[in-house]
Amino acid sequence: MHMGFRWYGEGNDTISLDDIRQIPGVETIVWSLHHKQAGELWEPEEIEAEMKKITGLSEDDRKRGVTKTFNADVVESVNVHESIKTGKTMLGMSRDEALDNYIKTVENLGKAGVKVVTYNFMPVFDWLRTDMFHPSPDGSTALYYDAHKVAELTDPQALIDETLNGAGNLTMPGWEPERLAHLGEFIEAYKGIDHEKYYENYKVFLDAVIPTCEKYDVKLAVHPDDPAFDLFGWPRVVSSKEGIQRVLDLNPSPYNGLCLCLGSFSSRRGNDPVDAVKTFMDRIHFSHVRNIKFLDEAGSFSEVGHRASEGDVDTVGIMKAYAEADFQGYIRPDHGRHLWSENTEAGRPRPGYGLYDRALGIQYLLGVWDSFKYNK
């Protein structure tokens, strides 16, 4: 198992590579080209420059005696253009053009040595919360989903504003203001697209991209819907064990796999994350392990610490399953709380992506892994 940490790049993250380097056990920097819009081609020169930052050491690092380096094996994410999801020309780009750019991007990443490309197939939005810095009982703040608030919304624009305001001047993947300025076009395009039609469009995507993944040894890993149920009448199809199995069956190649985010998957009551890990182990290329706590019968929840007893996700059972299977893929913590100085104006990080709680989460997850891996 390779432990990773998501980093948003120089000038786009409150955390430095030097900060991450000091977290024991981290091998992989999970990265992306965050200035790229969905549908744009990733050029080889851009990829090489970003990977060089991640895998190399500066002269200052060397003078300080730093020797620890990272790999840049995992990209999260290469976002999928809405024309691919809807099968319609959108924002001036046809499905064929968007597919061609995606295929060429995967080829360029494979040639550069990337092993896993993460993506999601959620319509319009990426992950969705109603509060970016919700107060927790211990004085920290955390991402929060209020099911009642979402049920009462008649216009998704309010959530767009909340999310972007919470991000400040940092990018929020899946919530690009340039793209969401066309919300009306998206709403119109998704009319009449049900789950069956969405699966059809999904298969077109997989059948187009997977041959390139096979050729260049790049594993494609879909992130579950977050939260794992339909929103605003738009179909979400990676929300349950049955939905995941259907996606894997759309294209049986082992390169068609999962970025199994157990927090996202667990946001749907009745989903069993430990069972999902065991069931899909041979198709899990990358995994996010985090914890949520349900707060009411409607399904409102808050992100909490990674320790199993903090919430409703069996993080111990998850890491036990991975350890007993000798999982060889990539894992990272996800959506930590905001702790200590991160709750000051000067220290505020990207929502869910502070340093301290994710560093604590890594140590907890590695401790559980070690207890099952080495004490049989």
PALUM-163301 format. One record per residue (C-alpha): residue number from 0; residue in one letter; y, x, z. Coordinates in steps of 0.5 Angstrom, whole numbers, always signed. Each point is the difference from the previous one (the first is absolute). Layout:
N
<node k="NUM" r="A" north="Y" east="X" up="Z"/>
...
! end
This chain:
376
<node k="0" r="M" north="+0" east="+0" up="+0"/>
<node k="1" r="H" north="+7" east="+2" up="-2"/>
<node k="2" r="M" north="+6" east="-2" up="+5"/>
<node k="3" r="G" north="+6" east="-1" up="-4"/>
<node k="4" r="F" north="+7" east="-2" up="+2"/>
<node k="5" r="R" north="+5" east="-4" up="-5"/>
<node k="6" r="W" north="+6" east="+4" up="-2"/>
<node k="7" r="Y" north="+6" east="-3" up="-4"/>
<node k="8" r="G" north="+3" east="+7" up="-3"/>
<node k="9" r="E" north="+6" east="+4" up="+2"/>
<node k="10" r="G" north="+6" east="-4" up="+1"/>
<node k="11" r="N" north="-4" east="-6" up="+0"/>
<node k="12" r="D" north="-3" east="+0" up="+7"/>
<node k="13" r="T" north="+2" east="+1" up="+7"/>
<node k="14" r="I" north="-6" east="+5" up="+1"/>
<node k="15" r="S" north="-1" east="+7" up="-3"/>
<node k="16" r="L" north="-6" east="+3" up="-2"/>
<node k="17" r="D" north="+1" east="+5" up="+5"/>
<node k="18" r="D" north="+0" east="-6" up="+5"/>
<node k="19" r="I" north="-7" east="-2" up="-3"/>
<node k="20" r="R" north="-3" east="+7" up="+0"/>
<node k="21" r="Q" north="+0" east="+0" up="+8"/>
<node k="22" r="I" north="-4" east="-6" up="+0"/>
<node k="23" r="P" north="-7" east="+3" up="+2"/>
<node k="24" r="G" north="-5" east="-3" up="-6"/>
<node k="25" r="V" north="+4" east="-2" up="-5"/>
<node k="26" r="E" north="-2" east="+3" up="-7"/>
<node k="27" r="T" north="+2" east="-5" up="-5"/>
<node k="28" r="I" north="+8" east="-2" up="-2"/>
<node k="29" r="V" north="-1" east="-7" up="-3"/>
<node k="30" r="W" north="+6" east="+0" up="-5"/>
<node k="31" r="S" north="+3" east="-3" up="-6"/>
<node k="32" r="L" north="+6" east="+1" up="-4"/>
<node k="33" r="H" north="+5" east="-6" up="+3"/>
<node k="34" r="H" north="+5" east="+1" up="-5"/>
<node k="35" r="K" north="-4" east="-3" up="-5"/>
<node k="36" r="Q" north="+0" east="-8" up="-2"/>
<node k="37" r="A" north="-7" east="-3" up="-1"/>
<node k="38" r="G" north="-1" east="+1" up="-7"/>
<node k="39" r="E" north="+3" east="+6" up="-1"/>
<node k="40" r="L" north="-4" east="+6" up="-3"/>
<node k="41" r="W" north="-1" east="+6" up="+5"/>
<node k="42" r="E" north="+1" east="+6" up="-3"/>
<node k="43" r="P" north="-4" east="+7" up="+1"/>
<node k="44" r="E" north="+6" east="+4" up="+2"/>
<node k="45" r="E" north="+2" east="-5" up="+5"/>
<node k="46" r="I" north="-7" east="+0" up="+3"/>
<node k="47" r="E" north="+0" east="+7" up="+0"/>
<node k="48" r="A" north="+6" east="+1" up="+4"/>
<node k="49" r="E" north="-2" east="-5" up="+5"/>
<node k="50" r="M" north="-7" east="+3" up="+1"/>
<node k="51" r="K" north="+3" east="+7" up="+1"/>
<node k="52" r="K" north="+5" east="-2" up="+5"/>
<node k="53" r="I" north="-6" east="-3" up="+4"/>
<node k="54" r="T" north="-5" east="+5" up="-1"/>
<node k="55" r="G" north="+4" east="+6" up="+1"/>
<node k="56" r="L" north="+4" east="+4" up="+5"/>
<node k="57" r="S" north="+7" east="+2" up="+0"/>
<node k="58" r="E" north="+2" east="+7" up="+1"/>
<node k="59" r="D" north="+3" east="-2" up="+7"/>
<node k="60" r="D" north="-7" east="-3" up="+2"/>
<node k="61" r="R" north="-3" east="+6" up="-2"/>
<node k="62" r="K" north="+5" east="+4" up="+4"/>
<node k="63" r="R" north="-1" east="-4" up="+6"/>
<node k="64" r="G" north="-8" east="+1" up="-1"/>
<node k="65" r="V" north="-2" east="-7" up="-2"/>
<node k="66" r="T" north="-6" east="+0" up="-4"/>
<node k="67" r="K" north="-2" east="-7" up="+0"/>
<node k="68" r="T" north="+0" east="-3" up="-7"/>
<node k="69" r="F" north="-2" east="-7" up="-2"/>
<node k="70" r="N" north="-3" east="-3" up="-6"/>
<node k="71" r="A" north="+3" east="-6" up="-4"/>
<node k="72" r="D" north="-6" east="-3" up="-2"/>
<node k="73" r="V" north="+2" east="-7" up="+1"/>
<node k="74" r="V" north="+6" east="-4" up="-3"/>
<node k="75" r="E" north="+2" east="-7" up="+3"/>
<node k="76" r="S" north="+2" east="-3" up="-4"/>
<node k="77" r="V" north="+1" east="-1" up="-8"/>
<node k="78" r="N" north="+2" east="-7" up="+0"/>
<node k="79" r="V" north="-2" east="-5" up="-5"/>
<node k="80" r="H" north="+5" east="-3" up="-5"/>
<node k="81" r="E" north="+1" east="-8" up="+1"/>
<node k="82" r="S" north="-2" east="+0" up="-8"/>
<node k="83" r="I" north="-7" east="+2" up="+2"/>
<node k="84" r="K" north="-1" east="-5" up="+6"/>
<node k="85" r="T" north="+3" east="-6" up="-4"/>
<node k="86" r="G" north="-2" east="+2" up="-7"/>
<node k="87" r="K" north="+7" east="-1" up="-3"/>
<node k="88" r="T" north="+6" east="+4" up="-2"/>
<node k="89" r="M" north="+4" east="+1" up="+6"/>
<node k="90" r="L" north="+6" east="+4" up="+1"/>
<node k="91" r="G" north="+0" east="+2" up="-7"/>
<node k="92" r="M" north="-7" east="+3" up="+0"/>
<node k="93" r="S" north="-6" east="-2" up="-3"/>
<node k="94" r="R" north="-7" east="+0" up="+4"/>
<node k="95" r="D" north="-2" east="+5" up="-6"/>
<node k="96" r="E" north="+6" east="+5" up="+1"/>
<node k="97" r="A" north="-1" east="-1" up="+8"/>
<node k="98" r="L" north="-8" east="+2" up="-1"/>
<node k="99" r="D" north="+1" east="+6" up="-4"/>
<node k="100" r="N" north="+5" east="+3" up="+5"/>
<node k="101" r="Y" north="-5" east="-2" up="+6"/>
<node k="102" r="I" north="-5" east="+4" up="-4"/>
<node k="103" r="K" north="+4" east="+6" up="-2"/>
<node k="104" r="T" north="+2" east="+0" up="+7"/>
<node k="105" r="V" north="-7" east="+0" up="+3"/>
<node k="106" r="E" north="-2" east="+6" up="-6"/>
<node k="107" r="N" north="+6" east="+4" up="+3"/>
<node k="108" r="L" north="-2" east="-1" up="+7"/>
<node k="109" r="G" north="-7" east="+2" up="-2"/>
<node k="110" r="K" north="+2" east="+6" up="-3"/>
<node k="111" r="A" north="+4" east="+2" up="+6"/>
<node k="112" r="G" north="-5" east="+0" up="+4"/>
<node k="113" r="V" north="+1" east="-7" up="+4"/>
<node k="114" r="K" north="-7" east="-3" up="+2"/>
<node k="115" r="V" north="+2" east="-7" up="+2"/>
<node k="116" r="V" north="+6" east="-5" up="-2"/>
<node k="117" r="T" north="+1" east="-6" up="+4"/>
<node k="118" r="Y" north="+3" east="-6" up="-3"/>
<node k="119" r="N" north="+1" east="-8" up="+2"/>
<node k="120" r="F" north="-1" east="-6" up="-4"/>
<node k="121" r="M" north="+5" east="-4" up="+4"/>
<node k="122" r="P" north="+4" east="-5" up="-3"/>
<node k="123" r="V" north="+8" east="+1" up="+0"/>
<node k="124" r="F" north="+0" east="+3" up="+7"/>
<node k="125" r="D" north="-3" east="+6" up="+3"/>
<node k="126" r="W" north="-2" east="-1" up="+8"/>
<node k="127" r="L" north="+4" east="-5" up="+3"/>
<node k="128" r="R" north="+3" east="+0" up="+7"/>
<node k="129" r="T" north="+5" east="-5" up="+3"/>
<node k="130" r="D" north="+3" east="+5" up="+5"/>
<node k="131" r="M" north="+0" east="+8" up="-1"/>
<node k="132" r="F" north="+2" east="+2" up="+7"/>
<node k="133" r="H" north="-3" east="-6" up="+5"/>
<node k="134" r="P" north="+1" east="+2" up="+7"/>
<node k="135" r="S" north="-7" east="+1" up="+4"/>
<node k="136" r="P" north="-1" east="-1" up="+7"/>
<node k="137" r="D" north="-1" east="+8" up="+1"/>
<node k="138" r="G" north="+7" east="+1" up="-3"/>
<node k="139" r="S" north="-2" east="+3" up="-6"/>
<node k="140" r="T" north="+1" east="-4" up="-7"/>
<node k="141" r="A" north="-4" east="-2" up="-5"/>
<node k="142" r="L" north="-1" east="-4" up="-7"/>
<node k="143" r="Y" north="-1" east="-7" up="+2"/>
<node k="144" r="Y" north="-3" east="-6" up="-5"/>
<node k="145" r="D" north="+3" east="-7" up="+3"/>
<node k="146" r="A" north="-5" east="-5" up="-4"/>
<node k="147" r="H" north="+5" east="-6" up="+2"/>
<node k="148" r="K" north="+6" east="+3" up="-3"/>
<node k="149" r="V" north="-4" east="+1" up="-6"/>
<node k="150" r="A" north="-3" east="-7" up="-1"/>
<node k="151" r="E" north="+7" east="-2" up="+1"/>
<node k="152" r="L" north="+3" east="+4" up="-5"/>
<node k="153" r="T" north="+2" east="-3" up="-7"/>
<node k="154" r="D" north="+3" east="+6" up="-3"/>
<node k="155" r="P" north="-3" east="+7" up="+0"/>
<node k="156" r="Q" north="+7" east="+3" up="-1"/>
<node k="157" r="A" north="+1" east="+0" up="+8"/>
<node k="158" r="L" north="-6" east="+4" up="+1"/>
<node k="159" r="I" north="+2" east="+5" up="-5"/>
<node k="160" r="D" north="+7" east="+1" up="+3"/>
<node k="161" r="E" north="-4" east="+1" up="+7"/>
<node k="162" r="T" north="-4" east="+5" up="-3"/>
<node k="163" r="L" north="+5" east="+4" up="-4"/>
<node k="164" r="N" north="+5" east="+0" up="+6"/>
<node k="165" r="G" north="-6" east="+3" up="+5"/>
<node k="166" r="A" north="-1" east="+5" up="-5"/>
<node k="167" r="G" north="+7" east="+3" up="+0"/>
<node k="168" r="N" north="+1" east="+5" up="-5"/>
<node k="169" r="L" north="-7" east="+2" up="-1"/>
<node k="170" r="T" north="-5" east="-3" up="-5"/>
<node k="171" r="M" north="-5" east="-6" up="+1"/>
<node k="172" r="P" north="-5" east="+1" up="-5"/>
<node k="173" r="G" north="-2" east="-7" up="-3"/>
<node k="174" r="W" north="+7" east="-3" up="+2"/>
<node k="175" r="E" north="+5" east="+4" up="-5"/>
<node k="176" r="P" north="+6" east="-4" up="+0"/>
<node k="177" r="E" north="+1" east="+2" up="-8"/>
<node k="178" r="R" north="-7" east="-4" up="-1"/>
<node k="179" r="L" north="+1" east="-5" up="+5"/>
<node k="180" r="A" north="+7" east="-2" up="-3"/>
<node k="181" r="H" north="-4" east="-4" up="-5"/>
<node k="182" r="L" north="-4" east="-4" up="+5"/>
<node k="183" r="G" north="+2" east="-6" up="-4"/>
<node k="184" r="E" north="-4" east="+3" up="-6"/>
<node k="185" r="F" north="-6" east="+1" up="+4"/>
<node k="186" r="I" north="+0" east="-7" up="+3"/>
<node k="187" r="E" north="+0" east="-3" up="-7"/>
<node k="188" r="A" north="-5" east="+5" up="-2"/>
<node k="189" r="Y" north="-5" east="-2" up="+5"/>
<node k="190" r="K" north="+0" east="-7" up="-1"/>
<node k="191" r="G" north="-7" east="-3" up="-2"/>
<node k="192" r="I" north="-3" east="+7" up="+2"/>
<node k="193" r="D" north="-6" east="-2" up="+5"/>
<node k="194" r="H" north="-5" east="+5" up="+3"/>
<node k="195" r="E" north="-5" east="-1" up="-6"/>
<node k="196" r="K" north="+5" east="+2" up="-5"/>
<node k="197" r="Y" north="+3" east="+6" up="+5"/>
<node k="198" r="Y" north="-7" east="+3" up="+0"/>
<node k="199" r="E" north="+0" east="-1" up="-8"/>
<node k="200" r="N" north="+6" east="+4" up="+0"/>
<node k="201" r="Y" north="-3" east="+5" up="+5"/>
<node k="202" r="K" north="-6" east="+2" up="-4"/>
<node k="203" r="V" north="+4" east="+1" up="-6"/>
<node k="204" r="F" north="+4" east="+5" up="+4"/>
<node k="205" r="L" north="-7" east="+4" up="+3"/>
<node k="206" r="D" north="-3" east="+0" up="-7"/>
<node k="207" r="A" north="+6" east="+3" up="-3"/>
<node k="208" r="V" north="+1" east="+5" up="+6"/>
<node k="209" r="I" north="-7" east="+2" up="+2"/>
<node k="210" r="P" north="-3" east="+4" up="-6"/>
<node k="211" r="T" north="+6" east="+5" up="+1"/>
<node k="212" r="C" north="-1" east="+0" up="+8"/>
<node k="213" r="E" north="-8" east="+2" up="-2"/>
<node k="214" r="K" north="+3" east="+5" up="-5"/>
<node k="215" r="Y" north="+4" east="+4" up="+4"/>
<node k="216" r="D" north="-3" east="-1" up="+7"/>
<node k="217" r="V" north="+5" east="-5" up="+3"/>
<node k="218" r="K" north="-2" east="-5" up="+5"/>
<node k="219" r="L" north="+4" east="-7" up="+0"/>
<node k="220" r="A" north="+0" east="-3" up="+7"/>
<node k="221" r="V" north="+3" east="-7" up="+1"/>
<node k="222" r="H" north="+4" east="-1" up="+6"/>
<node k="223" r="P" north="-2" east="-7" up="+3"/>
<node k="224" r="D" north="+6" east="-6" up="+0"/>
<node k="225" r="D" north="+4" east="+1" up="+6"/>
<node k="226" r="P" north="+0" east="-5" up="+3"/>
<node k="227" r="A" north="-7" east="-2" up="-3"/>
<node k="228" r="F" north="+2" east="-7" up="-2"/>
<node k="229" r="D" north="+4" east="-4" up="-5"/>
<node k="230" r="L" north="+8" east="+0" up="+0"/>
<node k="231" r="F" north="+5" east="-4" up="-3"/>
<node k="232" r="G" north="-6" east="-3" up="-4"/>
<node k="233" r="W" north="-1" east="+6" up="-4"/>
<node k="234" r="P" north="-8" east="+2" up="+0"/>
<node k="235" r="R" north="-2" east="+6" up="+4"/>
<node k="236" r="V" north="-7" east="+2" up="-2"/>
<node k="237" r="V" north="-2" east="+6" up="+4"/>
<node k="238" r="S" north="+1" east="-4" up="+7"/>
<node k="239" r="S" north="-8" east="-1" up="+2"/>
<node k="240" r="K" north="-7" east="+3" up="+0"/>
<node k="241" r="E" north="-1" east="-4" up="-6"/>
<node k="242" r="G" north="+6" east="+1" up="-3"/>
<node k="243" r="I" north="-1" east="+8" up="+0"/>
<node k="244" r="Q" north="-7" east="-1" up="-2"/>
<node k="245" r="R" north="+2" east="-4" up="-6"/>
<node k="246" r="V" north="+6" east="+6" up="-2"/>
<node k="247" r="L" north="-6" east="+5" up="+0"/>
<node k="248" r="D" north="-4" east="-4" up="-4"/>
<node k="249" r="L" north="+5" east="-1" up="-5"/>
<node k="250" r="N" north="-1" east="+7" up="-2"/>
<node k="251" r="P" north="-7" east="+4" up="+3"/>
<node k="252" r="S" north="+3" east="+7" up="-1"/>
<node k="253" r="P" north="+0" east="+4" up="+7"/>
<node k="254" r="Y" north="+7" east="+2" up="-2"/>
<node k="255" r="N" north="+2" east="-7" up="+1"/>
<node k="256" r="G" north="+0" east="+0" up="+7"/>
<node k="257" r="L" north="+4" east="-2" up="+7"/>
<node k="258" r="C" north="+6" east="+3" up="+4"/>
<node k="259" r="L" north="-3" east="-4" up="+6"/>
<node k="260" r="C" north="+6" east="-2" up="+4"/>
<node k="261" r="L" north="-3" east="-3" up="+6"/>
<node k="262" r="G" north="+6" east="-2" up="+3"/>
<node k="263" r="S" north="+2" east="-4" up="-6"/>
<node k="264" r="F" north="-7" east="-3" up="-1"/>
<node k="265" r="S" north="+0" east="-2" up="+8"/>
<node k="266" r="S" north="+6" east="-4" up="-1"/>
<node k="267" r="R" north="-4" east="-6" up="-3"/>
<node k="268" r="R" north="-4" east="-3" up="+6"/>
<node k="269" r="G" north="-8" east="+0" up="-1"/>
<node k="270" r="N" north="+0" east="+7" up="-4"/>
<node k="271" r="D" north="-4" east="+5" up="+3"/>
<node k="272" r="P" north="+3" east="+7" up="-1"/>
<node k="273" r="V" north="-6" east="+4" up="+3"/>
<node k="274" r="D" north="-5" east="-4" up="-5"/>
<node k="275" r="A" north="+5" east="+1" up="-5"/>
<node k="276" r="V" north="-1" east="+8" up="+1"/>
<node k="277" r="K" north="-7" east="-1" up="+0"/>
<node k="278" r="T" north="-1" east="-4" up="-6"/>
<node k="279" r="F" north="+5" east="+4" up="-5"/>
<node k="280" r="M" north="-1" east="+7" up="+3"/>
<node k="281" r="D" north="-3" east="+2" up="-7"/>
<node k="282" r="R" north="+7" east="-2" up="-3"/>
<node k="283" r="I" north="+5" east="+2" up="+5"/>
<node k="284" r="H" north="+4" east="+6" up="-3"/>
<node k="285" r="F" north="+5" east="-1" up="+5"/>
<node k="286" r="S" north="+2" east="-4" up="+7"/>
<node k="287" r="H" north="+5" east="-2" up="+4"/>
<node k="288" r="V" north="-2" east="-1" up="+8"/>
<node k="289" r="R" north="+5" east="-4" up="+4"/>
<node k="290" r="N" north="+1" east="-5" up="+5"/>
<node k="291" r="I" north="+3" east="-7" up="+0"/>
<node k="292" r="K" north="+0" east="-5" up="+6"/>
<node k="293" r="F" north="+1" east="-8" up="-2"/>
<node k="294" r="L" north="+5" east="-3" up="+4"/>
<node k="295" r="D" north="-2" east="-8" up="-1"/>
<node k="296" r="E" north="-4" east="-5" up="-4"/>
<node k="297" r="A" north="+4" east="+0" up="-6"/>
<node k="298" r="G" north="-2" east="+8" up="-1"/>
<node k="299" r="S" north="+7" east="+3" up="+2"/>
<node k="300" r="F" north="-2" east="+7" up="+2"/>
<node k="301" r="S" north="+3" east="+7" up="+2"/>
<node k="302" r="E" north="-1" east="+7" up="-2"/>
<node k="303" r="V" north="-3" east="+4" up="+6"/>
<node k="304" r="G" north="-3" east="+6" up="+2"/>
<node k="305" r="H" north="-6" east="+3" up="-3"/>
<node k="306" r="R" north="-4" east="-1" up="+6"/>
<node k="307" r="A" north="-5" east="-5" up="-1"/>
<node k="308" r="S" north="+2" east="-4" up="+7"/>
<node k="309" r="E" north="+7" east="+0" up="-2"/>
<node k="310" r="G" north="-2" east="-6" up="-5"/>
<node k="311" r="D" north="-5" east="-4" up="-4"/>
<node k="312" r="V" north="-2" east="+6" up="-5"/>
<node k="313" r="D" north="-7" east="+4" up="+2"/>
<node k="314" r="T" north="+3" east="+6" up="-1"/>
<node k="315" r="V" north="-6" east="+4" up="+4"/>
<node k="316" r="G" north="-5" east="-4" up="-4"/>
<node k="317" r="I" north="+3" east="+2" up="-7"/>
<node k="318" r="M" north="+0" east="+7" up="+2"/>
<node k="319" r="K" north="-7" east="+0" up="+2"/>
<node k="320" r="A" north="-2" east="-3" up="-6"/>
<node k="321" r="Y" north="+4" east="+5" up="-4"/>
<node k="322" r="A" north="-3" east="+6" up="+4"/>
<node k="323" r="E" north="-7" east="-3" up="+0"/>
<node k="324" r="A" north="+0" east="+0" up="-8"/>
<node k="325" r="D" north="+3" east="+7" up="+0"/>
<node k="326" r="F" north="+6" east="-3" up="-4"/>
<node k="327" r="Q" north="+2" east="+5" up="-5"/>
<node k="328" r="G" north="+7" east="-3" up="-2"/>
<node k="329" r="Y" north="+7" east="-1" up="+2"/>
<node k="330" r="I" north="+3" east="-3" up="+7"/>
<node k="331" r="R" north="+7" east="-1" up="+2"/>
<node k="332" r="P" north="+3" east="-4" up="+6"/>
<node k="333" r="D" north="+5" east="-5" up="-2"/>
<node k="334" r="H" north="+6" east="-4" up="+2"/>
<node k="335" r="G" north="+1" east="+3" up="+7"/>
<node k="336" r="R" north="+5" east="-3" up="+5"/>
<node k="337" r="H" north="+7" east="+3" up="+1"/>
<node k="338" r="L" north="+0" east="+4" up="+6"/>
<node k="339" r="W" north="+5" east="+4" up="+4"/>
<node k="340" r="S" north="+6" east="+3" up="-4"/>
<node k="341" r="E" north="-2" east="-4" up="-6"/>
<node k="342" r="N" north="+3" east="-6" up="+3"/>
<node k="343" r="T" north="+7" east="+3" up="+0"/>
<node k="344" r="E" north="+4" east="-1" up="-6"/>
<node k="345" r="A" north="+0" east="+7" up="-1"/>
<node k="346" r="G" north="-7" east="+1" up="+0"/>
<node k="347" r="R" north="-2" east="-6" up="-3"/>
<node k="348" r="P" north="-6" east="+1" up="-5"/>
<node k="349" r="R" north="-3" east="-4" up="-6"/>
<node k="350" r="P" north="-3" east="-6" up="+3"/>
<node k="351" r="G" north="-7" east="+1" up="+2"/>
<node k="352" r="Y" north="+1" east="+7" up="-2"/>
<node k="353" r="G" north="+2" east="+4" up="+6"/>
<node k="354" r="L" north="-3" east="+7" up="+2"/>
<node k="355" r="Y" north="-2" east="-1" up="+7"/>
<node k="356" r="D" north="-5" east="-6" up="+0"/>
<node k="357" r="R" north="-3" east="+2" up="-6"/>
<node k="358" r="A" north="-1" east="+7" up="+3"/>
<node k="359" r="L" north="-3" east="-3" up="+6"/>
<node k="360" r="G" north="-5" east="-5" up="-4"/>
<node k="361" r="I" north="-2" east="+6" up="-4"/>
<node k="362" r="Q" north="-3" east="+3" up="+7"/>
<node k="363" r="Y" north="-3" east="-6" up="+2"/>
<node k="364" r="L" north="-4" east="-1" up="-7"/>
<node k="365" r="L" north="-2" east="+7" up="+0"/>
<node k="366" r="G" north="-2" east="-1" up="+7"/>
<node k="367" r="V" north="-4" east="-6" up="-1"/>
<node k="368" r="W" north="-3" east="+4" up="-6"/>
<node k="369" r="D" north="-2" east="+6" up="+3"/>
<node k="370" r="S" north="-3" east="-4" up="+6"/>
<node k="371" r="F" north="-5" east="-3" up="-5"/>
<node k="372" r="K" north="-1" east="+5" up="-5"/>
<node k="373" r="Y" north="-1" east="+6" up="+5"/>
<node k="374" r="N" north="-3" east="-3" up="+6"/>
<node k="375" r="K" north="-7" east="-4" up="-3"/>
! end
